[in-house]
Amino acid sequence: MADTAPRTMIRTQGRRLSTLGVRPSGTRHPLVATLMVLPLAALLIVAFGGWEAVLTQASSVGEMLGR
């Protein structure tokens, strides 16, 4: 009987979070994750001169697709 109390508390805490519109830890909307990563990606592209590599890869994929 002593083992059921902590599990019940965890379950009710999860329900409380979902009713308040807060997601449990570890989940994030993909759009939010993308918006968080884009500034870092842009900084790395500028810092390491990767813009030419991105353009080269994009043109290669375009040629492969026949465009």
All heavy atoms as TSV, in Angstrom:
chain	resi	resn	atom	element	x	y	z
A	1	MET	N	N	0.807	-1.188	0.000
A	1	MET	CA	C	0.000	0.000	0.000
A	1	MET	C	C	0.855	1.258	0.000
A	1	MET	O	O	0.463	2.272	-0.548
A	1	MET	CB	C	-0.891	-0.060	1.249
A	1	MET	CG	C	-2.162	0.696	1.160
A	1	MET	SD	S	-3.092	0.242	-0.278
A	1	MET	CE	C	-4.504	1.209	0.005
A	2	ALA	N	N	2.027	1.193	0.574
A	2	ALA	CA	C	2.886	2.366	0.666
A	2	ALA	C	C	3.429	2.775	-0.695
A	2	ALA	O	O	3.757	3.935	-0.909
A	2	ALA	CB	C	4.039	2.082	1.625
A	3	ASP	N	N	3.493	1.841	-1.636
A	3	ASP	CA	C	4.044	2.158	-2.957
A	3	ASP	C	C	3.048	2.865	-3.863
A	3	ASP	O	O	3.425	3.453	-4.852
A	3	ASP	CB	C	4.532	0.882	-3.646
A	3	ASP	CG	C	5.785	0.327	-2.991
A	3	ASP	OD1	O	6.502	1.112	-2.338
A	3	ASP	OD2	O	6.038	-0.879	-3.133
A	4	THR	N	N	1.780	2.806	-3.555
A	4	THR	CA	C	0.794	3.397	-4.460
A	4	THR	C	C	0.668	4.908	-4.289
A	4	THR	O	O	0.305	5.606	-5.222
A	4	THR	CB	C	-0.586	2.761	-4.238
A	4	THR	OG1	O	-0.971	2.956	-2.884
A	4	THR	CG2	C	-0.558	1.276	-4.577
A	5	ALA	N	N	0.961	5.441	-3.130
A	5	ALA	CA	C	0.796	6.875	-2.893
A	5	ALA	C	C	1.704	7.721	-3.779
A	5	ALA	O	O	1.225	8.677	-4.400
A	5	ALA	CB	C	1.020	7.190	-1.423
A	6	PRO	N	N	3.006	7.441	-3.893
A	6	PRO	CA	C	3.849	8.273	-4.761
A	6	PRO	C	C	3.427	8.217	-6.232
A	6	PRO	O	O	3.455	9.218	-6.930
A	6	PRO	CB	C	5.242	7.695	-4.575
A	6	PRO	CG	C	5.208	7.009	-3.248
A	6	PRO	CD	C	3.816	6.499	-3.110
A	7	ARG	N	N	2.999	7.033	-6.687
A	7	ARG	CA	C	2.571	6.924	-8.082
A	7	ARG	C	C	1.314	7.743	-8.332
A	7	ARG	O	O	1.162	8.383	-9.360
A	7	ARG	CB	C	2.336	5.464	-8.456
A	7	ARG	CG	C	3.628	4.705	-8.652
A	7	ARG	CD	C	3.355	3.352	-9.155
A	7	ARG	NE	N	2.835	2.558	-8.039
A	7	ARG	CZ	C	2.389	1.321	-8.142
A	7	ARG	NH1	N	2.373	0.722	-9.313
A	7	ARG	NH2	N	1.946	0.672	-7.107
A	8	THR	N	N	0.398	7.748	-7.379
A	8	THR	CA	C	-0.831	8.528	-7.523
A	8	THR	C	C	-0.510	10.017	-7.566
A	8	THR	O	O	-1.079	10.759	-8.377
A	8	THR	CB	C	-1.788	8.237	-6.352
A	8	THR	OG1	O	-2.025	6.832	-6.308
A	8	THR	CG2	C	-3.091	8.972	-6.527
A	9	MET	N	N	0.419	10.468	-6.738
A	9	MET	CA	C	0.795	11.880	-6.731
A	9	MET	C	C	1.417	12.281	-8.069
A	9	MET	O	O	1.125	13.353	-8.591
A	9	MET	CB	C	1.767	12.168	-5.588
A	9	MET	CG	C	1.112	12.143	-4.222
A	9	MET	SD	S	2.282	12.437	-2.906
A	9	MET	CE	C	2.891	14.043	-3.329
A	10	ILE	N	N	2.247	11.423	-8.628
A	10	ILE	CA	C	2.874	11.731	-9.921
A	10	ILE	C	C	1.805	11.828	-11.000
A	10	ILE	O	O	1.819	12.724	-11.834
A	10	ILE	CB	C	3.932	10.666	-10.259
A	10	ILE	CG1	C	5.116	10.797	-9.316
A	10	ILE	CG2	C	4.376	10.794	-11.706
A	10	ILE	CD1	C	6.117	9.670	-9.418
A	11	ARG	N	N	0.829	10.909	-10.963
A	11	ARG	CA	C	-0.231	10.934	-11.976
A	11	ARG	C	C	-1.066	12.209	-11.867
A	11	ARG	O	O	-1.388	12.825	-12.868
A	11	ARG	CB	C	-1.135	9.708	-11.823
A	11	ARG	CG	C	-0.620	8.537	-12.608
A	11	ARG	CD	C	-1.676	7.455	-12.663
A	11	ARG	NE	N	-1.079	6.277	-12.068
A	11	ARG	CZ	C	-1.625	5.525	-11.139
A	11	ARG	NH1	N	-2.816	5.788	-10.684
A	11	ARG	NH2	N	-1.002	4.488	-10.654
A	12	THR	N	N	-1.392	12.621	-10.665
A	12	THR	CA	C	-2.218	13.822	-10.518
A	12	THR	C	C	-1.435	15.074	-10.886
A	12	THR	O	O	-2.000	16.024	-11.414
A	12	THR	CB	C	-2.767	13.958	-9.087
A	12	THR	OG1	O	-1.683	13.954	-8.172
A	12	THR	CG2	C	-3.736	12.849	-8.762
A	13	GLN	N	N	-0.133	15.086	-10.640
A	13	GLN	CA	C	0.675	16.241	-11.043
A	13	GLN	C	C	0.694	16.358	-12.561
A	13	GLN	O	O	0.607	17.444	-13.108
A	13	GLN	CB	C	2.094	16.116	-10.510
A	13	GLN	CG	C	2.199	16.357	-9.032
A	13	GLN	CD	C	3.587	16.058	-8.509
A	13	GLN	OE1	O	4.436	15.550	-9.233
A	13	GLN	NE2	N	3.817	16.362	-7.242
A	14	GLY	N	N	0.800	15.248	-13.255
A	14	GLY	CA	C	0.781	15.263	-14.714
A	14	GLY	C	C	-0.529	15.782	-15.255
A	14	GLY	O	O	-0.580	16.515	-16.220
A	15	ARG	N	N	-1.637	15.405	-14.602
A	15	ARG	CA	C	-2.951	15.890	-15.028
A	15	ARG	C	C	-3.078	17.388	-14.804
A	15	ARG	O	O	-3.615	18.107	-15.616
A	15	ARG	CB	C	-4.050	15.169	-14.254
A	15	ARG	CG	C	-4.283	13.780	-14.734
A	15	ARG	CD	C	-5.524	13.192	-14.101
A	15	ARG	NE	N	-5.450	11.747	-14.217
A	15	ARG	CZ	C	-5.635	10.902	-13.234
A	15	ARG	NH1	N	-5.935	11.347	-12.031
A	15	ARG	NH2	N	-5.547	9.611	-13.423
A	16	ARG	N	N	-2.562	17.862	-13.683
A	16	ARG	CA	C	-2.631	19.285	-13.390
A	16	ARG	C	C	-1.865	20.084	-14.441
A	16	ARG	O	O	-2.310	21.121	-14.889
A	16	ARG	CB	C	-2.054	19.562	-11.999
A	16	ARG	CG	C	-3.072	20.171	-11.102
A	16	ARG	CD	C	-2.489	20.510	-9.762
A	16	ARG	NE	N	-2.763	19.404	-8.848
A	16	ARG	CZ	C	-1.908	18.919	-7.988
A	16	ARG	NH1	N	-0.715	19.412	-7.888
A	16	ARG	NH2	N	-2.242	17.925	-7.205
A	17	LEU	N	N	-0.706	19.598	-14.847
A	17	LEU	CA	C	0.077	20.312	-15.843
A	17	LEU	C	C	-0.646	20.351	-17.181
A	17	LEU	O	O	-0.648	21.367	-17.859
A	17	LEU	CB	C	1.447	19.643	-16.023
A	17	LEU	CG	C	2.443	19.854	-14.898
A	17	LEU	CD1	C	3.702	19.039	-15.179
A	17	LEU	CD2	C	2.794	21.302	-14.742
A	18	SER	N	N	-1.277	19.242	-17.563
A	18	SER	CA	C	-1.939	19.219	-18.859
A	18	SER	C	C	-3.186	20.094	-18.868
A	18	SER	O	O	-3.545	20.651	-19.890
A	18	SER	CB	C	-2.289	17.787	-19.259
A	18	SER	OG	O	-3.209	17.249	-18.345
A	19	THR	N	N	-3.849	20.253	-17.730
A	19	THR	CA	C	-5.037	21.104	-17.706
A	19	THR	C	C	-4.659	22.577	-17.739
A	19	THR	O	O	-5.443	23.404	-18.182
A	19	THR	CB	C	-5.900	20.827	-16.456
A	19	THR	OG1	O	-5.105	21.038	-15.300
A	19	THR	CG2	C	-6.450	19.421	-16.470
A	20	LEU	N	N	-3.461	22.917	-17.301
A	20	LEU	CA	C	-3.022	24.312	-17.327
A	20	LEU	C	C	-2.411	24.706	-18.670
A	20	LEU	O	O	-2.014	25.836	-18.858
A	20	LEU	CB	C	-1.991	24.559	-16.215
A	20	LEU	CG	C	-2.504	24.420	-14.786
A	20	LEU	CD1	C	-1.351	24.562	-13.807
A	20	LEU	CD2	C	-3.571	25.460	-14.505
A	21	GLY	N	N	-2.316	23.758	-19.586
A	21	GLY	CA	C	-1.744	24.052	-20.887
A	21	GLY	C	C	-0.228	23.950	-20.915
A	21	GLY	O	O	0.404	24.299	-21.886
A	22	VAL	N	N	0.369	23.470	-19.846
A	22	VAL	CA	C	1.820	23.308	-19.783
A	22	VAL	C	C	2.146	21.884	-20.172
A	22	VAL	O	O	1.558	20.942	-19.658
A	22	VAL	CB	C	2.346	23.593	-18.350
A	22	VAL	CG1	C	3.833	23.363	-18.276
A	22	VAL	CG2	C	1.972	24.997	-17.931
A	23	ARG	N	N	3.078	21.726	-21.085
A	23	ARG	CA	C	3.450	20.381	-21.507
A	23	ARG	C	C	4.449	19.775	-20.534
A	23	ARG	O	O	5.265	20.488	-19.970
A	23	ARG	CB	C	4.088	20.429	-22.902
A	23	ARG	CG	C	3.111	20.853	-23.958
A	23	ARG	CD	C	3.818	20.980	-25.276
A	23	ARG	NE	N	2.892	21.466	-26.260
A	23	ARG	CZ	C	2.745	20.891	-27.437
A	23	ARG	NH1	N	3.458	19.875	-27.775
A	23	ARG	NH2	N	1.879	21.376	-28.281
A	24	PRO	N	N	4.400	18.471	-20.367
A	24	PRO	CA	C	5.400	17.818	-19.516
A	24	PRO	C	C	6.801	18.013	-20.094
A	24	PRO	O	O	6.957	18.253	-21.288
A	24	PRO	CB	C	5.007	16.347	-19.552
A	24	PRO	CG	C	3.661	16.273	-20.164
A	24	PRO	CD	C	3.434	17.545	-20.899
A	25	SER	N	N	7.798	17.930	-19.260
A	25	SER	CA	C	9.156	18.157	-19.734
A	25	SER	C	C	9.526	17.132	-20.796
A	25	SER	O	O	9.081	15.997	-20.777
A	25	SER	CB	C	10.140	18.069	-18.575
A	25	SER	OG	O	10.133	16.762	-18.059
A	26	GLY	N	N	10.343	17.548	-21.737
A	26	GLY	CA	C	10.784	16.653	-22.797
A	26	GLY	C	C	9.999	16.783	-24.082
A	26	GLY	O	O	10.376	16.221	-25.089
A	27	THR	N	N	8.900	17.520	-24.077
A	27	THR	CA	C	8.127	17.692	-25.309
A	27	THR	C	C	8.113	19.166	-25.677
A	27	THR	O	O	8.028	20.037	-24.827
A	27	THR	CB	C	6.680	17.201	-25.143
A	27	THR	OG1	O	6.059	17.954	-24.114
A	27	THR	CG2	C	6.640	15.721	-24.799
A	28	ARG	N	N	8.239	19.423	-26.952
A	28	ARG	CA	C	8.221	20.798	-27.438
A	28	ARG	C	C	7.645	20.766	-28.845
A	28	ARG	O	O	7.914	19.856	-29.614
A	28	ARG	CB	C	9.645	21.346	-27.462
A	28	ARG	CG	C	9.724	22.772	-27.904
A	28	ARG	CD	C	11.138	23.301	-27.804
A	28	ARG	NE	N	11.485	23.493	-26.417
A	28	ARG	CZ	C	12.558	22.972	-25.828
A	28	ARG	NH1	N	13.375	22.228	-26.507
A	28	ARG	NH2	N	12.806	23.177	-24.561
A	29	HIS	N	N	6.869	21.753	-29.178
A	29	HIS	CA	C	6.298	21.826	-30.515
A	29	HIS	C	C	7.432	21.947	-31.534
A	29	HIS	O	O	8.390	22.691	-31.315
A	29	HIS	CB	C	5.359	23.031	-30.602
A	29	HIS	CG	C	4.491	22.994	-31.803
A	29	HIS	ND1	N	4.919	23.430	-33.023
A	29	HIS	CD2	C	3.228	22.557	-31.970
A	29	HIS	CE1	C	3.945	23.271	-33.904
A	29	HIS	NE2	N	2.909	22.743	-33.283
A	30	PRO	N	N	7.350	21.229	-32.650
A	30	PRO	CA	C	8.431	21.276	-33.646
A	30	PRO	C	C	8.713	22.678	-34.183
A	30	PRO	O	O	9.859	23.015	-34.465
A	30	PRO	CB	C	7.930	20.362	-34.767
A	30	PRO	CG	C	6.949	19.462	-34.110
A	30	PRO	CD	C	6.340	20.235	-32.993
A	31	LEU	N	N	7.688	23.503	-34.305
A	31	LEU	CA	C	7.891	24.863	-34.794
A	31	LEU	C	C	8.703	25.680	-33.794
A	31	LEU	O	O	9.590	26.451	-34.175
A	31	LEU	CB	C	6.543	25.537	-35.062
A	31	LEU	CG	C	6.595	26.925	-35.677
A	31	LEU	CD1	C	7.306	26.885	-37.027
A	31	LEU	CD2	C	5.203	27.475	-35.837
A	32	VAL	N	N	8.439	25.500	-32.517
A	32	VAL	CA	C	9.194	26.207	-31.482
A	32	VAL	C	C	10.651	25.753	-31.505
A	32	VAL	O	O	11.571	26.566	-31.411
A	32	VAL	CB	C	8.568	25.975	-30.092
A	32	VAL	CG1	C	9.428	26.565	-28.991
A	32	VAL	CG2	C	7.168	26.556	-30.049
A	33	ALA	N	N	10.865	24.462	-31.643
A	33	ALA	CA	C	12.234	23.939	-31.705
A	33	ALA	C	C	12.970	24.503	-32.919
A	33	ALA	O	O	14.145	24.871	-32.830
A	33	ALA	CB	C	12.212	22.417	-31.752
A	34	THR	N	N	12.292	24.594	-34.044
A	34	THR	CA	C	12.907	25.149	-35.253
A	34	THR	C	C	13.273	26.613	-35.053
A	34	THR	O	O	14.370	27.041	-35.424
A	34	THR	CB	C	11.945	25.006	-36.451
A	34	THR	OG1	O	11.614	23.631	-36.599
A	34	THR	CG2	C	12.569	25.516	-37.728
A	35	LEU	N	N	12.369	27.380	-34.464
A	35	LEU	CA	C	12.639	28.794	-34.227
A	35	LEU	C	C	13.781	29.002	-33.236
A	35	LEU	O	O	14.480	30.010	-33.286
A	35	LEU	CB	C	11.386	29.502	-33.730
A	35	LEU	CG	C	10.277	29.654	-34.771
A	35	LEU	CD1	C	9.035	30.266	-34.140
A	35	LEU	CD2	C	10.748	30.490	-35.942
A	36	MET	N	N	13.975	28.043	-32.343
A	36	MET	CA	C	15.087	28.152	-31.397
A	36	MET	C	C	16.423	27.862	-32.074
A	36	MET	O	O	17.445	28.436	-31.721
A	36	MET	CB	C	14.879	27.169	-30.234
A	36	MET	CG	C	13.756	27.570	-29.302
A	36	MET	SD	S	13.373	26.305	-28.098
A	36	MET	CE	C	14.887	26.243	-27.172
A	37	VAL	N	N	16.427	26.983	-33.060
A	37	VAL	CA	C	17.666	26.542	-33.689
A	37	VAL	C	C	18.112	27.466	-34.820
A	37	VAL	O	O	19.313	27.605	-35.077
A	37	VAL	CB	C	17.497	25.095	-34.209
A	37	VAL	CG1	C	18.644	24.666	-35.084
A	37	VAL	CG2	C	17.353	24.148	-33.043
A	38	LEU	N	N	17.172	28.116	-35.487
A	38	LEU	CA	C	17.520	28.936	-36.652
A	38	LEU	C	C	18.554	30.024	-36.376
A	38	LEU	O	O	19.479	30.189	-37.182
A	38	LEU	CB	C	16.265	29.528	-37.275
A	38	LEU	CG	C	15.458	28.565	-38.136
A	38	LEU	CD1	C	14.202	29.256	-38.648
A	38	LEU	CD2	C	16.269	28.014	-39.275
A	39	PRO	N	N	18.474	30.793	-35.292
A	39	PRO	CA	C	19.514	31.807	-35.059
A	39	PRO	C	C	20.912	31.205	-34.900
A	39	PRO	O	O	21.891	31.736	-35.425
A	39	PRO	CB	C	19.072	32.497	-33.767
A	39	PRO	CG	C	17.626	32.247	-33.675
A	39	PRO	CD	C	17.393	30.919	-34.312
A	40	LEU	N	N	21.006	30.089	-34.212
A	40	LEU	CA	C	22.302	29.428	-34.058
A	40	LEU	C	C	22.813	28.919	-35.403
A	40	LEU	O	O	24.002	29.060	-35.719
A	40	LEU	CB	C	22.202	28.274	-33.064
A	40	LEU	CG	C	23.490	27.483	-32.858
A	40	LEU	CD1	C	24.589	28.374	-32.291
A	40	LEU	CD2	C	23.237	26.293	-31.963
A	41	ALA	N	N	21.939	28.356	-36.198
A	41	ALA	CA	C	22.343	27.865	-37.518
A	41	ALA	C	C	22.836	29.018	-38.386
A	41	ALA	O	O	23.857	28.889	-39.076
A	41	ALA	CB	C	21.172	27.149	-38.186
A	42	ALA	N	N	22.137	30.135	-38.357
A	42	ALA	CA	C	22.560	31.294	-39.147
A	42	ALA	C	C	23.917	31.805	-38.668
A	42	ALA	O	O	24.789	32.136	-39.488
A	42	ALA	CB	C	21.513	32.399	-39.053
A	43	LEU	N	N	24.113	31.853	-37.370
A	43	LEU	CA	C	25.393	32.288	-36.828
A	43	LEU	C	C	26.535	31.368	-37.266
A	43	LEU	O	O	27.608	31.828	-37.662
A	43	LEU	CB	C	25.320	32.343	-35.299
A	43	LEU	CG	C	26.623	32.715	-34.591
A	43	LEU	CD1	C	26.964	34.173	-34.855
A	43	LEU	CD2	C	26.505	32.460	-33.102
A	44	LEU	N	N	26.314	30.078	-37.221
A	44	LEU	CA	C	27.351	29.124	-37.635
A	44	LEU	C	C	27.651	29.226	-39.127
A	44	LEU	O	O	28.802	29.117	-39.543
A	44	LEU	CB	C	26.923	27.700	-37.268
A	44	LEU	CG	C	26.911	27.387	-35.781
A	44	LEU	CD1	C	26.347	25.999	-35.538
A	44	LEU	CD2	C	28.302	27.513	-35.195
A	45	ILE	N	N	26.613	29.457	-39.927
A	45	ILE	CA	C	26.827	29.603	-41.370
A	45	ILE	C	C	27.689	30.823	-41.654
A	45	ILE	O	O	28.634	30.776	-42.439
A	45	ILE	CB	C	25.475	29.694	-42.117
A	45	ILE	CG1	C	24.832	28.312	-42.163
A	45	ILE	CG2	C	25.653	30.231	-43.525
A	45	ILE	CD1	C	23.432	28.310	-42.738
A	46	VAL	N	N	27.400	31.929	-40.988
A	46	VAL	CA	C	28.166	33.158	-41.202
A	46	VAL	C	C	29.578	33.019	-40.627
A	46	VAL	O	O	30.560	33.394	-41.274
A	46	VAL	CB	C	27.426	34.363	-40.563
A	46	VAL	CG1	C	28.295	35.603	-40.559
A	46	VAL	CG2	C	26.127	34.630	-41.304
A	47	ALA	N	N	29.701	32.455	-39.441
A	47	ALA	CA	C	31.001	32.368	-38.772
A	47	ALA	C	C	31.977	31.462	-39.511
A	47	ALA	O	O	33.174	31.747	-39.581
A	47	ALA	CB	C	30.818	31.876	-37.337
A	48	PHE	N	N	31.486	30.380	-40.065
A	48	PHE	CA	C	32.378	29.424	-40.707
A	48	PHE	C	C	32.319	29.471	-42.226
A	48	PHE	O	O	32.881	28.608	-42.898
A	48	PHE	CB	C	32.079	28.006	-40.207
A	48	PHE	CG	C	32.410	27.829	-38.759
A	48	PHE	CD1	C	31.403	27.755	-37.816
A	48	PHE	CD2	C	33.725	27.755	-38.339
A	48	PHE	CE1	C	31.703	27.597	-36.472
A	48	PHE	CE2	C	34.035	27.596	-37.002
A	48	PHE	CZ	C	33.024	27.519	-36.065
A	49	GLY	N	N	31.638	30.454	-42.777
A	49	GLY	CA	C	31.605	30.604	-44.230
A	49	GLY	C	C	30.920	29.450	-44.938
A	49	GLY	O	O	31.314	29.051	-46.022
A	50	GLY	N	N	29.891	28.933	-44.345
A	50	GLY	CA	C	29.214	27.770	-44.900
A	50	GLY	C	C	28.131	28.097	-45.902
A	50	GLY	O	O	27.474	27.197	-46.408
A	51	TRP	N	N	27.932	29.371	-46.197
A	51	TRP	CA	C	26.862	29.748	-47.120
A	51	TRP	C	C	27.082	29.157	-48.504
A	51	TRP	O	O	26.157	28.690	-49.141
A	51	TRP	CB	C	26.762	31.264	-47.187
A	51	TRP	CG	C	25.555	31.716	-47.957
A	51	TRP	CD1	C	25.552	32.369	-49.131
A	51	TRP	CD2	C	24.186	31.518	-47.600
A	51	TRP	NE1	N	24.264	32.605	-49.538
A	51	TRP	CE2	C	23.410	32.081	-48.616
A	51	TRP	CE3	C	23.544	30.916	-46.537
A	51	TRP	CZ2	C	22.025	32.064	-48.590
A	51	TRP	CZ3	C	22.157	30.906	-46.511
A	51	TRP	CH2	C	21.416	31.471	-47.525
A	52	GLU	N	N	28.332	29.149	-48.946
A	52	GLU	CA	C	28.632	28.564	-50.258
A	52	GLU	C	C	28.336	27.075	-50.264
A	52	GLU	O	O	27.832	26.530	-51.252
A	52	GLU	CB	C	30.102	28.806	-50.639
A	52	GLU	CG	C	30.449	30.262	-50.896
A	52	GLU	CD	C	30.749	31.010	-49.610
A	52	GLU	OE1	O	30.958	30.359	-48.564
A	52	GLU	OE2	O	30.746	32.243	-49.633
A	53	ALA	N	N	28.641	26.404	-49.157
A	53	ALA	CA	C	28.362	24.967	-49.068
A	53	ALA	C	C	26.859	24.701	-49.114
A	53	ALA	O	O	26.415	23.747	-49.759
A	53	ALA	CB	C	28.968	24.393	-47.795
A	54	VAL	N	N	26.090	25.560	-48.462
A	54	VAL	CA	C	24.627	25.398	-48.483
A	54	VAL	C	C	24.108	25.588	-49.905
A	54	VAL	O	O	23.281	24.811	-50.385
A	54	VAL	CB	C	23.953	26.395	-47.509
A	54	VAL	CG1	C	22.449	26.400	-47.684
A	54	VAL	CG2	C	24.317	26.057	-46.077
A	55	LEU	N	N	24.597	26.601	-50.588
A	55	LEU	CA	C	24.162	26.840	-51.966
A	55	LEU	C	C	24.570	25.694	-52.883
A	55	LEU	O	O	23.800	25.280	-53.756
A	55	LEU	CB	C	24.738	28.160	-52.484
A	55	LEU	CG	C	24.163	29.422	-51.847
A	55	LEU	CD1	C	24.889	30.659	-52.383
A	55	LEU	CD2	C	22.679	29.527	-52.118
A	56	THR	N	N	25.778	25.172	-52.707
A	56	THR	CA	C	26.247	24.054	-53.525
A	56	THR	C	C	25.374	22.824	-53.304
A	56	THR	O	O	24.965	22.160	-54.271
A	56	THR	CB	C	27.716	23.715	-53.186
A	56	THR	OG1	O	28.496	24.883	-53.384
A	56	THR	CG2	C	28.231	22.596	-54.037
A	57	GLN	N	N	25.076	22.529	-52.051
A	57	GLN	CA	C	24.235	21.373	-51.750
A	57	GLN	C	C	22.826	21.559	-52.302
A	57	GLN	O	O	22.244	20.626	-52.862
A	57	GLN	CB	C	24.160	21.140	-50.235
A	57	GLN	CG	C	25.444	20.649	-49.634
A	57	GLN	CD	C	25.805	19.260	-50.127
A	57	GLN	OE1	O	24.935	18.428	-50.346
A	57	GLN	NE2	N	27.082	19.020	-50.292
A	58	ALA	N	N	22.283	22.765	-52.185
A	58	ALA	CA	C	20.935	23.028	-52.678
A	58	ALA	C	C	20.885	22.880	-54.201
A	58	ALA	O	O	19.935	22.298	-54.743
A	58	ALA	CB	C	20.481	24.417	-52.271
A	59	SER	N	N	21.904	23.370	-54.891
A	59	SER	CA	C	21.906	23.236	-56.341
A	59	SER	C	C	22.093	21.786	-56.758
A	59	SER	O	O	21.499	21.330	-57.743
A	59	SER	CB	C	22.978	24.122	-56.968
A	59	SER	OG	O	24.275	23.667	-56.594
A	60	SER	N	N	22.886	21.030	-56.009
A	60	SER	CA	C	23.068	19.602	-56.321
A	60	SER	C	C	21.750	18.842	-56.149
A	60	SER	O	O	21.408	17.996	-56.979
A	60	SER	CB	C	24.122	18.990	-55.409
A	60	SER	OG	O	25.370	19.578	-55.644
A	61	VAL	N	N	21.036	19.137	-55.087
A	61	VAL	CA	C	19.748	18.473	-54.868
A	61	VAL	C	C	18.759	18.883	-55.956
A	61	VAL	O	O	18.016	18.050	-56.473
A	61	VAL	CB	C	19.188	18.829	-53.468
A	61	VAL	CG1	C	17.743	18.382	-53.309
A	61	VAL	CG2	C	20.054	18.210	-52.397
A	62	GLY	N	N	18.786	20.158	-56.341
A	62	GLY	CA	C	17.914	20.618	-57.418
A	62	GLY	C	C	18.209	19.918	-58.727
A	62	GLY	O	O	17.290	19.535	-59.468
A	63	GLU	N	N	19.477	19.710	-59.042
A	63	GLU	CA	C	19.850	18.998	-60.275
A	63	GLU	C	C	19.422	17.536	-60.195
A	63	GLU	O	O	18.981	16.965	-61.196
A	63	GLU	CB	C	21.344	19.078	-60.496
A	63	GLU	CG	C	21.826	20.468	-60.912
A	63	GLU	CD	C	23.327	20.551	-61.016
A	63	GLU	OE1	O	24.010	19.491	-60.973
A	63	GLU	OE2	O	23.828	21.685	-61.123
A	64	MET	N	N	19.566	16.946	-59.007
A	64	MET	CA	C	19.187	15.562	-58.838
A	64	MET	C	C	17.679	15.383	-59.041
A	64	MET	O	O	17.230	14.371	-59.597
A	64	MET	CB	C	19.558	15.087	-57.435
A	64	MET	CG	C	20.167	13.735	-57.405
A	64	MET	SD	S	20.843	13.263	-55.808
A	64	MET	CE	C	19.716	13.880	-54.629
A	65	LEU	N	N	16.899	16.368	-58.606
A	65	LEU	CA	C	15.461	16.298	-58.774
A	65	LEU	C	C	15.022	16.721	-60.171
A	65	LEU	O	O	13.849	16.604	-60.504
A	65	LEU	CB	C	14.777	17.188	-57.727
A	65	LEU	CG	C	14.927	16.732	-56.282
A	65	LEU	CD1	C	14.330	17.764	-55.343
A	65	LEU	CD2	C	14.301	15.381	-56.060
A	66	GLY	N	N	15.944	17.213	-60.959
A	66	GLY	CA	C	15.627	17.592	-62.326
A	66	GLY	C	C	15.073	18.994	-62.468
A	66	GLY	O	O	14.311	19.277	-63.369
A	67	ARG	N	N	15.468	19.883	-61.595
A	67	ARG	CA	C	14.970	21.265	-61.679
A	67	ARG	C	C	16.064	22.196	-62.088
A	67	ARG	O	O	17.170	22.127	-61.854
A	67	ARG	CB	C	14.411	21.697	-60.333
A	67	ARG	CG	C	13.203	20.896	-59.994
A	67	ARG	CD	C	12.621	21.322	-58.690
A	67	ARG	NE	N	11.456	20.486	-58.425
A	67	ARG	CZ	C	10.447	20.847	-57.728
A	67	ARG	NH1	N	10.412	22.032	-57.184
A	67	ARG	NH2	N	9.445	20.062	-57.541
